[in-house]
Amino acid sequence: MAFSEKQEYKVEVLPPFNQLQIRRADIIEKDGKEVARSYHRHCLQPGEDYSSEPDVVKQIAVAVWTDEIVAAYNASLGGE
């Protein structure tokens, strides 16, 4: 009767500036069978610090947050 916990991530890339919407599922299992699941959702904007995110989020941010995208996003906010 062992309990274990794991997390699963779903990442959506939202146009036009490639904001990242991240859904984390916290899953508790007992003897290999899921007994509970809860969700947490948050968003990251282009250029935002993602160093504390899981590897899958980091890899996507590197791929979709080009210098041009970050500059366009900042310009849309009235910056740069």
Order of alpha helices (4+ residues) and beta strands (2+ residues): beta-beta-beta-alpha-alpha
